[in-house]
Amino acid sequence: MMRPVGACLRLLLGIATHALLALPVATAQEAAENDREAAERLWANFLTSYRGKSLDPLDPDSLDLKAREVLLATSGPRFSSLKPDSAESLPELADAMLARDPSIGKFARIEQTLEALLPKIDIYGSYNPAADVVQMREALRQNSGIIQMTLEQQPDGRVLCFPTDGGPADKAGVNSGALLMSVDDRPSTGKSLLALRLAFVGPPNTGMKVKVRQPQGKIEEFTIQRTDKRVPDVAVTKSLVGVAVRIRSFSQGSAADLKQQLKAYPKPTNITLDLRGNTGGLREEALKIASLFFPEGTTLGKFTTLGGVQAPKDGNPVFVDPESIRILQDGRTASAAEYLIATLKEGLPGKVTTFGSRSYGKSHTVRQIPLQGGGELTVTESLMSTPQGRSWDKTGLAPDQPGK
């Protein structure tokens, strides 16, 4: 029996309406499933990266338990009835929380956990959420103004400032090791490192306010002018007693830059190596700079990693062989800069004299690892020492001539 045209139209409209109503439901279900899969991949990727690169990783059971404790501690009273042992794993606990509060996805819960977890299990560890990473890249693409100051988060959540010597933050008066209290009148407490760094970026010649507690205890507020003129990491000039080498940081290409600049001063008798304010950087660049002073085959240090002790050797002949090396250091000289000082002093006895004050005392190096979903993981990767095993961690390096 044929249906009337009106009935057919009503039937077709009904089918179409049902399909349209069903579409958002299907899309929401797919989105939820995608979110769960992304969360599972992120957690699995983190476990592999952390256990494979961290210098001193927790065992899997302790790590998962700690993660569940952190997730509950950062999720508020709504989940007070849940306990770490309410689930056998972090993903399962995130599922239980999702069932109670679907407004926050599973992927966001895992990222929330990693962000709070890393500083608690690794003194130099951190996790930057995917959204913050994207936002930072976009900010850097649009703005070239910087203040040249690195931040380090302590296990208790405090954030310490380490300005590049000669950069805008240093010139404004921020001391190395100062506690960051606020940025543009907004408290720094509870903010991720990347979110704080994001506030540092802006158009050149614009100002930003920071409040800090200096290492001496004094609370001060500074206005720092952003600049697009980066202070060079390496500079070589002629001095009254020979050649002066200034290394502010060990960044990609620093060793090659130094080698190229030294070619203008062949066979210098005396070198003054200024490492004041150098808070470190890339270990590999410091190692390459050390190799300029030693003959091929010389052991250049020891790096203790999860896989054991590495003892890299110099693969090149001596490039520069001065009669004396004067090294300038201070309380901001740290990490890879301390490695270079200790290695030169130990390997070139009688040639090297250090001046200034005791160095910072950090012998750890870190590794940044991109994770599934777009976030970035930072873990402590190695502990540096001299070829003979001398460490300066937490003690620093005392100068031969203090205060000079």
C-alpha positions in Angstrom: 0.0 0.0 0.0 1.4 3.4 -1.0 1.8 6.0 1.8 0.6 9.6 1.3 3.3 12.1 0.4 2.8 13.9 3.7 3.3 10.6 5.6 6.5 9.9 3.6 7.9 13.3 4.4 7.1 12.9 8.1 8.9 9.5 8.1 11.9 10.9 6.3 12.1 13.9 8.6 11.8 11.6 11.6 14.7 9.4 10.4 16.8 12.5 9.7 16.0 14.0 13.0 16.8 10.8 14.8 20.1 10.7 13.0 21.0 14.2 13.9 20.1 13.7 17.5 22.2 10.5 17.6 25.3 12.2 16.0 26.4 14.3 19.0 26.0 11.3 21.2 28.2 9.2 18.9 30.7 12.0 18.6 30.9 12.5 22.4 31.4 8.7 22.9 34.2 8.8 20.3 35.8 11.8 22.0 35.6 10.1 25.4 37.2 6.9 24.0 39.9 9.0 22.3 40.6 10.7 25.5 40.9 7.4 27.4 43.3 6.0 24.8 45.4 9.2 24.8 45.6 9.0 28.6 46.7 5.4 28.5 49.3 6.1 25.9 50.6 9.1 27.9 51.0 7.1 31.1 52.6 4.2 29.3 55.0 6.5 27.5 55.9 8.3 30.7 56.7 5.0 32.5 59.0 3.9 29.7 60.7 7.3 29.4 61.1 7.8 33.2 62.4 4.3 34.0 64.7 4.3 30.9 66.3 7.8 31.5 66.0 8.8 35.1 69.2 8.5 37.1 67.4 7.0 40.2 63.9 5.9 39.2 61.4 4.5 41.7 60.4 0.9 41.2 57.1 0.5 39.2 54.9 -0.3 42.2 56.2 2.6 44.3 55.9 5.0 41.4 52.3 4.0 40.7 51.3 4.3 44.3 53.0 7.7 44.6 51.1 8.8 41.5 47.8 7.8 42.9 48.5 9.6 46.2 49.4 12.8 44.2 46.3 12.6 42.0 44.0 12.4 45.1 46.0 15.1 46.9 45.5 17.5 44.0 41.9 16.7 43.2 40.0 18.3 46.1 37.4 17.1 48.7 35.0 15.7 46.1 37.0 12.5 46.0 37.8 12.3 49.7 36.1 8.8 49.9 38.6 7.4 47.4 42.0 6.1 48.7 45.2 5.2 46.8 44.3 1.6 47.2 40.8 2.2 45.7 42.4 1.2 42.4 45.3 -0.9 41.4 46.8 1.6 39.0 46.8 5.3 38.2 44.7 4.9 35.0 42.1 2.9 37.0 41.9 5.6 39.7 41.5 8.2 36.9 38.6 6.1 35.5 36.9 6.0 39.0 37.2 9.8 39.2 35.9 10.2 35.7 32.8 8.3 36.6 32.1 10.7 39.5 33.1 13.9 37.6 33.1 13.6 33.8 33.9 17.4 33.5 37.6 16.6 33.6 38.8 14.0 31.1 41.2 11.2 31.9 44.0 12.7 29.9 43.8 15.9 31.9 43.9 13.8 35.1 47.1 12.1 34.0 48.7 15.4 33.1 47.6 16.9 36.4 49.3 14.0 38.2 52.5 14.2 36.2 52.8 17.9 36.8 52.5 17.5 40.5 54.4 14.2 40.7 57.7 15.0 39.0 59.1 17.6 41.5 58.3 15.1 44.3 60.3 12.2 42.8 63.1 14.1 41.1 64.7 17.3 42.4 65.2 18.6 38.9 62.2 16.9 37.3 59.2 18.5 35.8 56.3 17.9 33.4 54.9 20.6 31.0 51.4 19.9 29.9 50.7 19.7 26.2 48.5 22.9 26.1 51.3 24.9 27.8 53.9 23.6 25.4 51.7 24.7 22.4 51.0 28.0 24.0 54.7 28.7 24.6 55.6 27.8 21.0 53.0 30.2 19.8 54.1 32.9 22.1 57.7 32.6 21.0 56.6 32.6 17.4 54.7 35.9 17.9 57.0 37.6 20.4 60.8 37.9 20.5 61.1 39.7 23.8 62.8 37.7 26.6 64.4 38.4 30.0 67.0 35.6 29.9 66.2 33.9 33.3 65.9 30.2 33.9 63.7 28.7 36.6 64.1 25.6 38.7 61.3 24.1 40.8 62.2 22.5 44.1 60.6 19.4 45.6 58.5 21.6 48.0 57.1 23.5 45.1 59.3 26.6 45.4 60.6 28.1 42.2 64.1 29.6 42.1 65.4 32.1 39.6 68.7 31.9 37.8 69.2 34.9 35.5 71.8 34.9 32.7 74.7 37.0 33.6 74.4 40.3 31.8 70.8 39.7 30.7 67.8 41.8 31.5 66.8 40.0 34.7 70.4 40.1 36.0 70.7 43.8 35.2 67.4 44.5 37.0 68.8 43.0 40.2 67.5 39.5 40.5 70.1 37.3 42.2 70.8 33.7 41.4 68.9 31.4 43.6 66.2 34.0 44.4 62.7 32.7 45.3 60.1 33.7 42.7 57.0 35.1 44.6 54.9 36.7 41.9 54.9 37.8 38.2 53.0 40.9 37.3 51.3 40.8 40.7 50.1 37.3 40.2 51.4 34.8 42.8 53.7 32.1 41.3 52.4 29.5 43.8 50.7 26.5 42.1 51.8 27.6 38.6 53.7 25.2 36.3 57.2 26.2 35.3 56.2 26.6 31.7 53.2 28.8 32.6 55.6 31.0 34.5 58.1 31.1 31.7 55.2 32.0 29.4 54.7 35.2 31.4 58.3 36.2 30.7 57.7 36.3 26.9 56.3 39.4 25.2 57.1 42.1 22.8 60.5 43.7 23.0 60.9 46.8 25.1 58.0 46.0 27.3 58.2 45.7 31.0 57.2 43.0 33.5 57.2 43.0 37.3 58.6 40.2 39.4 58.7 39.9 43.1 61.4 37.8 44.6 63.0 36.9 48.0 66.7 37.2 47.5 69.0 34.5 48.8 69.9 36.9 51.7 66.2 37.0 52.7 65.3 40.5 51.4 62.0 40.8 49.5 62.3 43.0 46.4 60.2 43.9 43.4 61.8 44.6 40.0 60.5 45.8 36.6 62.4 43.9 33.9 62.5 45.2 30.4 62.2 42.4 27.7 64.7 42.5 24.9 65.2 40.8 21.5 68.9 41.2 21.8 70.2 38.1 23.4 73.5 38.3 25.4 76.0 36.1 23.5 76.9 32.9 25.3 80.5 33.0 24.2 82.8 36.0 23.7 86.6 36.0 23.2 88.6 39.2 23.5 92.2 40.3 23.9 93.2 41.2 27.5 96.2 42.9 29.1 97.6 39.5 30.1 96.5 37.3 27.2 93.1 36.2 26.0 89.8 36.6 27.9 87.1 34.0 27.3 83.6 34.7 28.6 81.1 31.8 28.6 77.7 32.7 30.0 76.0 29.4 29.2 76.6 26.1 27.4 74.1 26.1 24.5 74.0 24.3 21.2 77.1 25.2 19.3 79.0 27.0 22.1 82.1 24.8 21.7 82.3 25.4 17.9 81.7 29.1 18.5 84.6 29.2 21.0 86.9 27.3 18.8 86.2 29.6 15.9 86.8 32.7 17.9 90.0 31.4 19.4 91.4 31.1 15.9 91.9 34.9 15.9 94.3 34.5 18.8 96.7 31.6 18.0 98.9 30.2 20.7 97.8 32.4 23.6 100.2 32.3 26.6 97.5 33.1 29.2 93.8 32.5 29.1 91.3 34.0 31.6 88.1 31.9 31.5 85.2 33.8 33.0 82.5 31.4 34.2 80.8 33.8 36.7 77.1 33.6 36.5 77.2 30.5 34.2 74.5 28.2 35.6 75.3 25.4 33.2 73.5 24.2 30.1 74.3 21.3 27.8 76.8 18.9 29.3 78.0 17.8 25.8 79.0 21.4 25.0 81.0 21.7 28.2 82.7 18.4 27.4 83.7 19.6 23.9 85.1 22.7 25.4 87.2 20.7 27.9 88.5 18.6 25.0 90.1 21.7 23.4 92.7 21.7 26.2 93.6 18.0 26.3 95.4 15.5 24.0 93.5 12.8 22.2 92.6 9.8 24.4 92.4 11.8 27.6 89.5 10.8 29.9 87.3 13.9 30.2 85.2 13.0 33.2 82.7 10.4 34.6 79.0 10.5 34.1 76.9 8.2 36.3 73.7 7.2 34.6 71.0 4.6 35.1 73.0 2.3 32.8 76.3 2.7 34.7 79.3 5.0 34.6 80.4 6.5 31.3 83.9 7.8 30.9 84.2 9.7 27.6 87.6 10.2 26.1 88.9 13.1 24.0 88.8 12.3 20.3 90.9 15.3 19.1 94.4 16.6 19.6 95.1 19.7 21.8 93.7 22.8 20.2 94.8 25.4 22.7 97.8 25.0 25.1 98.3 28.1 27.2 101.0 28.3 29.9 98.4 29.3 32.5 94.6 29.4 32.8 92.9 31.8 35.2 89.3 30.8 36.0 86.8 33.3 37.5 83.8 31.8 39.4 81.1 32.8 41.8 78.1 31.5 43.7 76.1 31.3 40.4 78.6 29.1 38.7 76.9 25.7 38.5 76.5 22.3 36.8 78.3 22.0 33.5 80.4 25.1 34.4 81.6 23.4 37.6 82.4 20.3 35.6 84.6 22.3 33.3 86.4 23.9 36.2 87.0 20.7 38.1 88.1 18.8 35.0 90.6 21.5 33.9 92.0 21.8 37.5 92.4 18.0 37.8 93.8 17.4 34.3 96.1 20.4 34.1 97.8 20.6 37.5 100.0 23.7 37.9 98.3 25.5 35.0 94.9 26.3 36.5 94.1 28.8 39.2 90.6 29.7 40.3 89.5 33.1 41.7 86.2 34.3 43.2 83.8 32.6 45.6 82.6 29.0 46.1 80.5 27.7 43.3 76.8 26.7 43.5 77.3 22.9 44.0 75.2 21.1 41.3 76.6 18.1 39.5 73.3 16.7 38.0 72.3 17.0 34.3 68.8 16.7 33.0 67.2 15.4 29.9 64.0 16.8 28.2 61.8 14.2 26.6 58.7 14.8 24.4 55.8 12.6 25.4 52.7 11.2 23.7 50.0 13.9 23.5 52.5 16.8 23.2 53.7 17.3 26.8 57.4 17.5 27.8 59.1 15.5 30.5 62.3 16.6 32.3 64.2 14.1 34.4 67.6 14.0 36.1 69.8 11.9 33.8 73.3 11.8 35.1 75.7 12.8 37.9 78.9 14.4 36.8 82.3 14.0 38.3 86.0 14.4 37.4 88.0 11.6 35.8 89.2 10.7 39.3 85.7 10.7 40.6 85.6 14.0 42.4 82.1 15.4 43.0 81.1 19.0 43.8 77.4 18.2 44.4 75.9 20.3 47.3 79.4 21.5 48.3 80.5 23.5 45.3 84.1 24.2 44.3 86.2 26.4 46.6 88.4 29.0 44.7 92.2 28.9 45.1 92.1 32.7 45.6 88.9 33.8 47.4 87.4 37.2 46.7 89.6 38.1 43.8 
